[in-house]
Amino acid sequence: MTVWQSRGICGYCYQAAKRITGVCDCGHEGVLPGIINDRPACRTCSNIKLNVDCKSCGAEAELYSGGHCQRCVLTDTVDRLLTSPDTGQITPPLVLIADALKKMERANSGLTWIRQKHVNDFLLELARRPVITHEALDALPPSRTLDYVRGLLVEHHALPQRDELLARYERWATGAQKRVVDHDHRDVIARFIRWGMLRRMRTMDSVSNGTFLRSKQTVTVAIGFCNWLTERDQTLFYLNQSYVDRWQAEGPTTRELVSRFISWTSKAKITPPEITVAPHRRGTTPRMPHEQQRDAIDLAVHSDEMTQRDRLAAILVLVFGQQIEKVVTLTWDDITLTDRDVLIDLAGFPIRLDPPLDQPIRDLVAAPLHSRTAAHPNSSWVFRGAKPGRHIDPAHLRARLKPTFPTLEARLGTLHELTRLAPVAVIAEVLNYSPQTIEKHANASATAYSQYVANRRTSI
């Protein structure tokens, strides 16, 4: 127990008091550990003996190690780890992220990250590299630390922007081809990856996480099919319909993804054009019932059990039927905030969020996540991710919302209800859906309603 100002304070309050900064009534700016007339006060005014003077910079701050503040310790650690042992200098690309780490608002967050052993080891290895390029980083063993540091280098303009998911897919595909047993099949798979997958992905503005995962699964299924044929002494060049039917019948529904591969081999005149793959029966995903939807909305709007970010994501799914993949790409440029109104633009048409739907956005503006680290110095993402300069991963956000509601069923339930309230063209244009998609939901909604009326009439 420590005694301050004739009162005993516990260890927790002692530590907390050292972190209170501001301007005392006497005009002193710095640490304010005391309390006078219910207001924080400096050491002089409160007559508190406390060492918060950094030996390095002289600033008043909570001391971290050896009488040095967190900022000075972080600066020394960054310089030590990023200095080349050969030249005694920090290479120009690493200077940029070194400056960003030293200047980050929360020095303690930087220390927590950089003092981990695996981060220490990686930065020491990186400092030895005479040239820092994407290709040089690709040659290092894959790791989360590598991805994070690469993101820092790109975010602070030490490396050029590139489509990281496309680069990851190219590296993955090179290794995946080695799993093909038959040499001729391996050649076909290589051509399929080059012309059937990568050719389309390279025309995209950026590869989405969904496209990345589907493309991996498509090639994985195609490789599995080729190896399955090899086990039966069959080849693609003499393929017939019976083999495709057996392939689908003997395995999980994901085997239907071979359809894209078969379509490509048919156009390439590798397999006969008449071979088909049984398509997946669409429309089997259940919709969230109206009562459950209403309860989920109440929880997202009124409960304190969810973070402000998760509440906003839930509102966009439950009220506006947005896909998680689109939710994560929302930027602050899509939002207009005034004292009176909050407007959100989903498809070129600003929509006003009335209270209490607007509160999560107002709270996020007041305290944006990840804004006080070097990872997002000037990010416009509303849903900032852990990786520098990137939005949150859709799968991660979907997993965060799963304890409250399943996002796909909720979105389908929302679209089902909206088609009862407004014309198809209006919903499609305002919520950024194709008219054909909304038309299908409208037809399903009308069918369900007609069945309800018929049942009611029968029971009367």
Secondary structure as UniProt FT lines:
FT   STRAND          2..4
FT   TURN            5..6
FT   STRAND          7..9
FT   HELIX           11..17
FT   TURN            18..19
FT   STRAND          21..23
FT   TURN            25..26
FT   STRAND          29..31
FT   STRAND          34..36
FT   TURN            37..38
FT   STRAND          39..41
FT   HELIX           43..46
FT   TURN            55..57
FT   STRAND          63..65
FT   TURN            66..67
FT   STRAND          68..69
FT   HELIX           70..82
FT   TURN            85..87
FT   HELIX           92..103
FT   HELIX           107..114
FT   HELIX           117..127
FT   HELIX           134..138
FT   HELIX           144..155
FT   TURN            156..157
FT   HELIX           164..176
FT   HELIX           177..179
FT   HELIX           183..191
FT   HELIX           192..198
FT   HELIX           199..201
FT   TURN            202..203
FT   HELIX           209..231
FT   TURN            232..233
FT   HELIX           236..238
FT   HELIX           241..249
FT   HELIX           253..257
FT   HELIX           258..267
FT   TURN            268..269
FT   TURN            273..274
FT   HELIX           290..302
FT   HELIX           308..318
FT   TURN            319..320
FT   HELIX           324..327
FT   TURN            328..329
FT   HELIX           332..334
FT   STRAND          335..337
FT   STRAND          342..345
FT   STRAND          350..352
FT   TURN            355..358
FT   HELIX           359..366
FT   TURN            369..372
FT   TURN            374..375
FT   TURN            388..389
FT   HELIX           394..401
FT   TURN            402..404
FT   HELIX           407..418
FT   TURN            419..421
FT   HELIX           424..431
FT   HELIX           435..459
//
